[in-house]
Amino acid sequence: MPRSVKRFVEFIQTEEAPENHQAIGKGRWSNKDLEPTYPEERTWTWFNLPLYWFSVAFGATGWNVAASLVATGLSWDQAFIACCLGSFIAALAVTGMARPGATYHIGFPVLARSAFGMYGSYFFILIRAVVCIVWYGIQTYYGANLLSLMFRCMFGYKWVDFANALPVGADVTSKQLLCFFIVWLMELPFCFVHPTKIHWLFTVKGVVMPFVTFGLFGWCLSHGAGISSINLASANSTESTSHLGWAVMDGINVIMGSLSPMLVNQPDLARYCKHPRDAGWPQGAAVFVSKVVVFFLGLASTASIQGAWGTAYWNIWDLLEAILDHYWTPAARCAVFLVAFSFMFSQFGTNFGGNSIPFGADMTGLFPRFLTIRRGQILCAILGIAVVPWKLLANASAFLSFLGSYNIFMAPLCAIIIVDYIARKGNIYVPSLYNASKTGLYWFWSGTNWFACLAWISGVALGLPGLVGEYQPQAVNEAAKNMFKMGWILTFAVAAVVYFVLFKEVKLEVFPVLYRYLEVRWEYLAKEGRDGFFDGERDAETGVVVSEGVPKGVEGKGKDKEGGDKLSV
């Protein structure tokens, strides 16, 4: 290799562990961002994650999903029931996914090794990375439409008459495309902020956005037909009892589709919590309450305006555009500008916490030698342009189909991680997460836990026929379409049951061979400051590993006839 190339490779290589910390992993399995979060970097406390969920719910995504259920034919009570059930399920899943990250301070790429194996985790990390890229582009497009509104408030007819040089089939105008790249440039500097510092953005969002959302809700009720018009949203709803159940189930699937990226991403945020309880039930309660409240606000506001103006505006920017059309006054322009700015600011936070940071974590898991979380965030921003998000958001039906389509891939992934943690009674042996030797606890078979892969395939297989039916309705029967309507719950349940049965039947090891004599108790490796280590394996104050995996009280280490460790106690 030429010296110049060698110097360049050395220059772009990632940092190793700081001098005051000893790296647990080496080489291709670790870098500074993949190591368990250092104590001084655990900066998130009990209110950060609940406020994060408030900031996510009280934003364009939460508002749009709820209102789109009305726009596509669900009655308000059907939609609200779906919102409540979906939010409750999401609260449980969020708490379950966050627990391992908050307890052992590891992100999703490292946590996935415990369930899928050292090499098997690569595939599932890649799946999540693709979802993050798609949602990064969508959230940026949301922000672009809101920025366009702000420009209209500022420049009036000059912005409205901005010439469009793109064809109708592009599903985007020149104004929107310009705003998309402006918002993209505004987001880019935040990609350089490490997750240990960006939690303050979520805190500010979580405080500000509820006031903005309730303010818009109040305006819609006072200037629209009021809360009594909410029944107008029932005009196209399903009347038969048999169809009602599937309609509600489909609504739950849509709700879970809007939250699926956030569910899988939980370990990447929870790892920065000071204590496991900081990612506990208060976070779950915040998910449920905030989602239900904002869904109702979106439903009621859309119905109120529909009663007065005859149209259901399912996008927040469409609603604000309509307000300007009906009330072109200085006061209205100022108010719409502030609301649009707040929602755009909200999109920034949602993009970073839900897409940018998790994608950065994924890249560290796939390419730890060259990529860090910051570098991964920049790459996510670049790739987010390539997904052409305006195509996905061209209409309500396409948007809902998109939300439901990757449920069948993400729900089984959540199920396996949660069930694996429960089946191991909350015990994750952290050193083995960075050990790719064939004797490592998470090596399984050829570096892959094939039982976890089989469980994932089992869940996905039940949703695939319905996914085909979303795009080619004549190709599948009604049963397949109905199975797809309950896609998240169905694929989650099947994957969870299959994996739990396989785990118990095969009796996968919870502790490494040297510690099999210990009783497996709930989160034994997390109690008393162990942080995933056994007693005596490292110095409690410095974190430096002081033994080679020999349990306390064990000596006389040798080799047995099979080449394994032979111990005497």
C-alpha positions in Angstrom: 0.0 0.0 0.0 1.4 3.4 -0.9 2.5 5.5 2.0 0.0 8.4 1.2 -2.9 5.9 1.1 -1.8 4.4 4.3 -1.6 7.8 6.0 -5.1 8.6 4.8 -6.5 5.4 6.1 -4.8 6.0 9.5 -6.2 9.6 9.4 -9.9 8.5 9.0 -9.7 5.7 11.4 -12.0 6.2 14.5 -10.8 7.0 18.0 -10.1 4.3 20.6 -11.2 4.4 24.2 -10.0 7.4 26.2 -6.9 7.0 28.4 -9.0 6.8 31.6 -11.0 3.9 30.2 -10.0 0.5 29.0 -11.7 -0.7 25.8 -13.7 -3.8 26.2 -13.6 -4.7 22.5 -11.0 -4.4 19.8 -10.7 -4.2 16.1 -13.8 -4.6 13.9 -16.1 -5.0 16.9 -15.6 -1.8 18.7 -14.7 1.9 18.7 -15.3 4.7 21.2 -19.0 5.0 20.3 -19.7 1.3 20.4 -18.3 0.8 23.9 -20.8 0.9 26.7 -21.5 4.5 27.5 -18.9 5.9 30.0 -20.3 7.1 33.3 -19.5 10.7 32.6 -21.5 10.5 29.4 -24.7 9.2 31.0 -26.3 12.7 30.9 -29.9 11.8 30.4 -32.1 11.7 33.5 -35.7 10.9 34.4 -37.4 13.7 32.5 -35.4 13.6 29.2 -37.0 10.5 27.6 -40.6 11.5 28.6 -40.0 15.0 27.1 -38.5 13.4 24.1 -41.8 11.5 23.5 -43.8 14.7 24.1 -41.6 16.4 21.5 -42.2 13.6 19.0 -46.0 13.3 19.6 -46.7 17.0 19.5 -45.3 17.4 16.0 -46.2 17.0 12.3 -45.9 13.2 12.3 -48.4 12.7 15.2 -50.8 15.2 13.8 -50.6 13.9 10.2 -51.2 10.3 11.1 -54.2 10.9 13.2 -55.8 13.3 10.7 -55.0 10.9 7.8 -57.2 8.3 9.4 -60.1 10.6 9.0 -59.2 11.5 5.5 -59.2 7.9 4.4 -62.6 7.0 5.7 -62.4 6.0 9.4 -65.0 7.6 11.7 -63.6 9.7 14.5 -64.5 7.1 17.2 -62.9 4.2 15.2 -59.8 6.3 14.7 -59.6 7.3 18.3 -60.0 3.7 19.5 -57.2 2.7 17.2 -55.1 5.5 18.5 -55.6 4.5 22.1 -55.0 0.8 21.5 -52.0 1.5 19.3 -50.5 4.0 21.8 -50.9 1.5 24.7 -49.1 -1.3 22.7 -46.4 1.2 21.8 -45.9 2.3 25.4 -45.2 -1.4 26.4 -42.9 -1.9 23.4 -41.0 1.3 24.1 -40.4 0.4 27.7 -39.3 -3.1 26.8 -36.9 -2.0 24.1 -35.4 0.7 26.2 -34.6 -1.5 29.2 -31.5 -3.3 27.9 -30.0 -0.1 26.6 -30.6 1.8 29.9 -29.4 -1.1 32.0 -26.2 -2.0 30.2 -25.6 1.3 28.4 -25.3 -0.2 25.0 -26.9 0.8 21.7 -28.9 -1.3 19.3 -26.0 -2.5 17.1 -24.3 -4.0 20.1 -27.5 -5.2 21.7 -28.5 -7.0 18.5 -25.4 -9.2 18.9 -26.9 -10.8 22.0 -30.0 -11.9 20.1 -28.8 -12.5 16.6 -25.1 -13.3 17.0 -21.9 -11.4 16.1 -22.4 -11.7 12.4 -26.1 -12.3 12.2 -26.7 -8.9 13.7 -25.3 -7.2 10.6 -28.4 -8.0 8.5 -30.8 -6.5 11.1 -28.6 -3.5 11.6 -28.8 -2.9 7.9 -32.6 -3.2 7.9 -32.9 -0.5 10.5 -30.4 1.7 8.8 -32.6 1.7 5.6 -35.7 2.7 7.6 -33.7 5.5 9.2 -32.7 6.8 5.8 -36.3 6.8 4.5 -37.6 8.6 7.6 -34.9 11.1 7.6 -35.9 12.2 4.1 -39.6 12.2 5.1 -39.0 14.4 8.2 -36.9 16.8 6.1 -39.7 17.0 3.6 -42.1 17.8 6.4 -39.8 20.6 7.4 -39.6 21.9 3.8 -43.4 22.3 3.5 -43.4 24.2 6.8 -40.6 26.4 5.6 -42.6 27.1 2.4 -45.4 28.3 4.6 -43.1 30.6 6.5 -41.9 32.1 3.2 -45.5 32.7 2.2 -46.1 34.5 5.4 -43.0 36.6 4.8 -43.2 37.3 1.1 -46.9 36.9 0.3 -47.9 36.7 -3.4 -44.2 36.8 -4.5 -43.6 33.4 -3.0 -47.0 32.1 -4.1 -46.2 33.1 -7.7 -42.8 31.5 -7.6 -42.4 29.8 -11.0 -42.6 26.0 -11.0 -40.3 24.3 -13.5 -41.1 20.7 -12.6 -43.8 18.5 -14.2 -46.9 17.4 -12.3 -45.7 13.8 -12.2 -42.7 14.9 -10.1 -45.1 15.2 -7.1 -43.0 18.2 -5.9 -42.8 21.8 -6.9 -39.7 24.0 -7.4 -40.7 25.9 -4.2 -40.9 22.7 -2.2 -37.6 21.3 -3.6 -35.8 24.6 -2.8 -37.2 24.5 0.7 -36.2 20.9 1.1 -32.5 21.6 0.5 -32.6 24.7 2.7 -34.0 22.7 5.6 -31.5 20.0 4.8 -28.7 22.5 5.2 -30.2 23.8 8.4 -30.2 20.3 9.8 -26.7 19.5 8.8 -24.8 21.4 11.7 -26.8 19.4 14.3 -25.3 16.2 12.8 -22.1 17.2 14.5 -23.6 17.2 18.0 -23.0 14.1 20.0 -26.0 12.4 21.6 -24.7 13.2 25.1 -25.4 16.9 24.3 -28.5 16.9 22.1 -31.0 15.9 24.8 -31.5 19.6 25.6 -33.0 20.0 22.2 -35.6 17.4 23.0 -36.3 19.0 26.4 -37.0 22.4 24.8 -39.2 20.7 22.2 -41.1 18.8 24.8 -42.0 22.0 26.7 -42.8 24.2 23.7 -44.7 22.0 21.3 -47.7 21.1 23.6 -48.5 24.8 23.9 -48.3 25.3 20.1 -50.4 22.3 19.4 -53.1 23.2 21.9 -53.2 26.7 20.5 -53.8 25.5 17.0 -56.5 23.1 18.3 -58.2 26.0 20.0 -58.1 28.1 16.9 -59.6 25.3 14.8 -62.5 24.8 17.2 -63.3 28.5 17.5 -63.1 29.3 13.8 -64.4 26.0 12.5 -67.7 24.1 13.1 -66.6 23.1 16.7 -66.4 19.8 18.4 -69.9 18.9 17.4 -68.8 18.5 13.8 -66.6 15.6 14.7 -69.3 13.3 13.5 -68.8 14.6 10.0 -65.7 12.4 9.8 -68.0 9.3 10.0 -69.6 9.9 6.6 -67.4 7.4 4.8 -66.8 5.0 7.7 -67.4 1.3 7.6 -70.9 0.4 8.9 -70.9 -3.4 9.2 -69.6 -5.0 12.4 -67.3 -7.4 10.6 -65.6 -4.6 8.7 -65.5 -2.4 11.8 -63.0 -4.7 13.6 -60.7 -4.8 10.6 -60.9 -1.0 10.2 -59.8 -0.5 13.8 -57.1 -3.1 13.4 -55.9 -1.4 10.3 -55.8 1.9 12.2 -53.7 0.3 15.0 -51.3 -0.9 12.3 -51.0 2.6 10.9 -50.3 4.0 14.4 -47.6 1.3 15.0 -46.2 2.0 11.6 -45.6 5.7 12.5 -43.9 4.6 15.7 -41.9 1.5 14.6 -38.7 3.4 13.9 -38.8 5.0 17.3 -39.4 1.6 19.0 -36.3 0.0 17.5 -34.2 3.1 18.2 -34.8 3.1 21.9 -31.5 1.5 23.0 -29.6 4.2 21.2 -31.2 6.9 23.4 -31.7 4.9 26.6 -28.0 4.0 26.8 -27.3 7.6 27.9 -29.6 7.4 30.9 -28.0 7.6 34.3 -30.1 4.8 35.8 -32.4 2.1 34.3 -35.4 3.7 36.0 -34.9 6.8 33.8 -36.2 4.7 30.9 -39.0 3.0 32.9 -42.7 3.5 33.3 -42.6 7.3 33.2 -41.4 7.0 29.6 -44.2 4.5 28.8 -46.8 6.8 30.4 -45.5 9.7 28.4 -45.8 7.7 25.1 -49.4 6.7 25.8 -50.7 10.1 27.1 -48.9 12.2 24.5 -50.0 10.1 21.6 -53.6 9.8 22.7 -53.9 13.6 23.3 -52.3 14.7 20.1 -54.2 12.2 18.1 -57.5 13.6 19.5 -56.3 17.1 18.8 -55.6 16.3 15.2 -58.8 14.4 14.7 -61.0 17.1 16.3 -59.2 20.0 14.5 -59.5 18.3 11.1 -63.2 17.5 11.7 -63.9 21.1 12.9 -62.4 22.7 9.9 -64.0 20.1 7.6 -67.4 21.1 9.0 -66.7 24.7 8.2 -64.8 24.5 5.0 -65.8 21.1 3.6 -62.3 19.6 3.3 -60.3 17.4 5.6 -56.8 18.7 5.7 -54.7 15.7 6.7 -51.3 17.4 6.5 -50.5 20.1 9.0 -49.1 22.4 6.3 -52.2 22.0 4.2 -54.2 23.1 7.2 -52.0 26.2 7.7 -52.2 27.0 4.0 -56.0 26.9 4.2 -55.9 29.2 7.2 -53.9 31.7 5.2 -56.3 31.4 2.3 -59.3 32.2 4.5 -57.6 34.8 6.8 -55.0 36.8 4.9 -54.3 39.3 7.7 -51.1 40.5 9.4 -52.2 38.7 12.6 -52.9 35.4 10.9 -49.7 35.6 8.9 -47.7 36.1 12.1 -49.5 33.3 14.0 -49.1 30.9 11.1 -45.4 31.8 10.8 -44.8 31.0 14.5 -46.8 27.7 14.4 -45.0 26.6 11.2 -41.6 27.6 12.7 -42.4 25.6 15.9 -43.4 22.5 13.9 -40.3 22.8 11.7 -38.2 23.0 14.8 -40.0 19.9 16.1 -39.1 18.0 13.0 -35.4 18.7 13.5 -35.5 17.0 16.9 -37.6 14.1 15.7 -35.2 13.6 12.8 -32.1 13.5 15.0 -33.5 11.3 17.8 -35.4 9.0 15.6 -33.3 8.7 12.5 -30.0 10.5 12.4 -28.5 9.2 15.7 -29.7 5.6 15.3 -28.3 5.5 11.7 -25.0 6.8 13.1 -25.1 4.1 15.7 -25.8 1.5 12.9 -22.8 2.7 10.9 -20.5 2.3 13.9 -21.8 -1.3 14.2 -21.2 -2.1 10.6 -17.9 -0.1 10.0 -16.4 0.6 13.5 -13.0 1.1 12.1 -14.0 4.2 10.0 -17.4 5.5 11.1 -18.6 7.1 14.3 -22.0 8.3 15.3 -21.2 11.8 14.0 -19.9 10.5 10.7 -22.9 8.2 10.3 -25.3 11.1 10.9 -23.7 13.1 8.1 -24.0 10.0 5.8 -27.7 9.6 6.8 -28.3 13.2 5.8 -26.7 12.6 2.4 -28.7 9.4 1.7 -31.9 11.0 3.0 -32.1 13.0 -0.3 -32.0 9.8 -2.4 -35.3 8.4 -1.1 -37.3 11.2 -2.8 -39.7 11.4 0.1 -42.3 13.6 -1.8 -43.2 10.4 -3.7 -44.1 8.6 -0.5 -46.2 11.5 0.7 -48.1 12.2 -2.5 -51.4 11.2 -1.0 -52.9 9.7 2.1 -53.3 6.2 0.7 -49.7 6.0 -0.4 -48.5 7.3 2.9 -50.5 4.8 4.9 -49.4 1.9 2.7 -45.8 3.0 3.3 -46.3 3.1 7.1 -47.8 -0.4 7.1 -45.3 -2.0 4.7 -42.3 -2.1 6.9 -44.2 -3.0 10.1 -43.9 -6.7 9.1 -40.1 -6.3 9.1 -39.6 -4.2 12.2 -42.2 -5.8 14.6 -40.5 -9.2 14.6 -37.2 -7.5 15.2 -38.6 -5.8 18.3 -40.2 -9.1 19.5 -37.0 -11.1 19.3 -34.9 -8.5 21.2 -37.5 -8.1 23.9 -38.1 -11.9 24.3 -34.4 -12.7 24.3 -33.9 -10.2 27.1 -36.8 -11.7 29.1 -35.7 -15.3 28.4 -32.2 -14.5 29.7 -33.8 -12.9 32.7 -32.3 -9.6 31.9 -28.7 -10.8 31.8 -26.3 -9.6 29.1 -22.7 -10.5 29.5 -21.1 -7.4 28.1 -17.5 -8.7 27.4 -18.9 -11.4 25.0 -20.7 -8.7 23.0 -17.2 -7.7 21.7 -15.8 -11.2 21.5 -16.0 -12.9 18.1 -14.2 -16.1 19.1 -15.9 -19.4 18.6 -16.1 -19.8 22.3 -17.8 -16.5 22.8 -21.3 -16.6 24.4 -22.9 -14.8 21.5 -21.1 -16.7 18.7 -23.9 -19.2 18.6 -23.5 -21.1 15.3 -21.0 -19.6 12.8 -21.5 -16.2 14.4 -25.3 -16.3 13.9 -28.2 -17.2 16.1 -30.2 -19.1 13.4 -33.1 -19.6 15.8 -33.6 -15.9 16.1 -33.4 -15.6 12.3 -36.0 -18.4 11.9 -38.3 -16.6 14.3 -37.9 -13.4 12.4 -38.7 -15.1 9.1 -41.7 -16.8 10.6 -43.2 -13.4 11.6 -42.3 -11.7 8.3 -43.8 -14.6 6.2 -47.3 -14.0 7.6 -47.2 -10.4 6.4 -45.7 -10.8 3.0 -48.9 -11.9 1.1 -50.8 -8.8 2.5 -47.9 -6.6 1.5 -48.2 -7.8 -2.1 -51.9 -7.1 -1.9 -51.2 -3.4 -0.9 -49.8 -2.8 -4.3 -51.6 -5.5 -6.3 -55.0 -6.0 -4.7 -56.2 -8.6 -7.3 -53.2 -10.8 -6.6 -54.2 -12.0 -3.1 -57.5 -12.9 -1.3 -59.3 -11.1 1.4 -57.7 -13.2 4.2 -54.2 -12.1 3.2 -55.3 -8.4 3.2 -56.9 -8.8 6.6 -53.7 -10.4 8.0 -51.8 -7.4 6.7 -54.2 -5.1 8.6 -53.0 -6.6 11.8 -49.5 -6.8 10.6 -47.6 -5.3 13.5 -49.4 -7.3 16.2 -49.5 -10.5 14.2 -45.8 -10.6 13.1 -44.7 -9.5 16.6 -46.7 -12.2 18.3 -45.6 -15.0 16.0 -41.9 -14.1 16.1 -42.1 -13.7 19.9 -43.7 -17.1 20.4 -41.5 -19.0 18.0 -38.3 -17.5 19.5 -39.3 -18.1 23.1 -40.2 -21.8 22.4 -36.9 -22.3 20.5 -34.9 -20.6 23.2 -36.4 -22.8 25.9 -36.2 -26.0 23.9 -32.6 -25.6 22.8 -31.7 -24.0 26.2 -29.4 -21.3 24.9 -26.7 -20.4 27.4 -27.3 -17.3 29.5 -23.9 -17.2 31.2 -20.5 -18.2 29.7 -19.1 -21.7 30.5 -17.0 -20.5 33.5 -20.1 -19.2 35.3 -22.7 -21.8 34.6 -22.6 -22.8 38.3 -24.3 -19.5 39.2 -28.1 -19.3 39.5 -29.6 -17.2 36.8 -31.5 -14.4 38.6 -33.3 -11.3 37.1 -30.7 -8.8 35.9 -28.0 -10.4 38.1 -25.3 -8.9 35.8 -26.8 -5.4 36.2 -27.1 -5.2 40.0 -24.6 -3.7 42.4 -22.8 -1.8 39.7 -21.7 -4.8 37.7 -22.7 -3.2 34.3 -22.6 -6.6 32.6 -19.5 -8.0 34.3 -19.1 -10.7 36.9 -17.6 -10.0 40.3 -13.8 -9.6 40.2 -13.5 -9.2 36.5 -12.7 -5.5 36.6 -11.8 -2.7 39.1 -15.0 -1.1 40.3 -13.4 2.4 40.3 -11.3 2.5 37.1 -13.3 0.0 35.1 -10.1 -1.7 34.1 -10.4 -5.5 33.5 -8.3 -7.2 36.1 -8.9 -10.9 35.3 -9.2 -13.1 32.3 -12.7 -14.3 32.9 -11.9 -16.4 35.9 -14.7 -16.2 38.5 -13.9 -15.1 42.0 -12.7 -17.9 44.1 -11.6 -20.1 41.2 -7.9 -21.0 40.6 -5.8 -23.8 39.1 -6.7 -22.9 35.6 -5.7 -25.4 32.9 -7.0 -27.1 29.8 -9.4 -30.0 29.6 -9.2 -32.7 26.9 -11.5 -30.7 24.6 -9.3 -27.6 24.8 -11.6 -25.7 27.2 -10.8 -24.2 30.5 -10.5 -26.6 33.4 -11.1 -25.1 36.8 -11.0 -26.1 40.4 -12.8 -24.2 43.2 
